[in-house]
C-alpha cells in the first residue's frame, strides 16, 4: 500500500488478480510473464520494479532490453508511469535521461536501464553499495532472435547474482511466438520444470472489463 496524497493506494487496485500472488512472492527466483493483447505484463513489471526501490532500503533494480535504442520510449517511460500509478511524487526521485537512471532519494536505491548488445554493458552497472535485487528483462524474444538466447541470459544472471543470492529475482517479459518449437518457447518449457521458476500467461480476458 502506498499514499497518493491522503488517499491510500492498494497494490490490488493497480495489478490484475492473476498477478497479485506474484507481487510478494520471493520464493521464485525466475518469473516469466507472457501475454497476448492487453495482458498488462508491462504495467505489472513497472509497478513491481518501482515498488522495489521504495520498499527495501538496500535494493537496486536493472531493466534490460537487447538494444539500447528502444529503452527510452519503452521501459524508461513505463517505469516513470509506474511511479505515478503508485501515487508517489516524482520529486522523491532523482531522474536522469543521460544516463537513464531513477534514484529514490530516501534510500539511494537506483533503477538502471541498459541494453545487452555487449556483455560489458551489463557488467558496468553493478552497484557495489546497493545490491541489485531485481532484474527485469523486456522483450525477451530479441535476446533469442538477435543474441545468444539462453547463454546470454545465463551471463546476465551470473553478473548480477554474484554475492547477492538472497532475495534476487529476474522477471522476463515477452509475447510468445506461435511456433511451439521456437527456441524461446523451448527455453520457457524447460524453465517451468524448475522449482524456482513460475510462468504466468495473460490476455485481455484476465483484465477487469473496466480497465479495457
Protein Blocks (a to p, Z undefined) as FASTA:
>chain_A
ZZehjbccdfklmpcfklmmmmmmckbmbdcddddehklmmmmmmmmmmmmmmmpmbbcd
ddddfblklmmmmmmmmmmmmmmmnopafklpccdfbdcddddfknopacddddfkbfkl
mmmmccfklccfbdcdehkllmmmmmnmjmmmmmmmmmmmgoplgopacdddddddfblk
bmklmmmmmmmmpmkbccddddfklpcfklZZ
